[in-house]
Amino acid sequence: MSQCRWTFYDPNEGTQTLGLYHGDESGHVMIYLNEQVVIIDFEVHQTKSYSLMFNQSLLELKLNKINGEFLYKFEGTRVNEAKSSLDRIKSLFSFPFS
């Protein structure tokens, strides 16, 4: 069984833990946040990703199958930061129309 655990900081709640269990043969996936199960998925044998919100953070967990083995990656993005980045990009490409 593969197990991974990541720690991230939330400004409102402090240090948080996101964890993953992935059965080697069954492929069953369990994702937990601070010891509370938030996602259960069965028979995951191919690349897959999961997204969930925690306060103002978008948490993304990616299970990538490469050469028959899984690699696990966690990314967290503050929603306000992502929105600000998107607004900056939009402003670069917006033109006044008359």
Secondary structure, DSSP 4 states (H G I P E B T S, - for coil): -EEEEEEEEETTTEEEEEEEEE-TTT--EEEEETTEEEEEES---S-EEEEEEETTEEEEEEEEEETTEEEEEEEEEEHHHHHHHHHHHHHHH-----
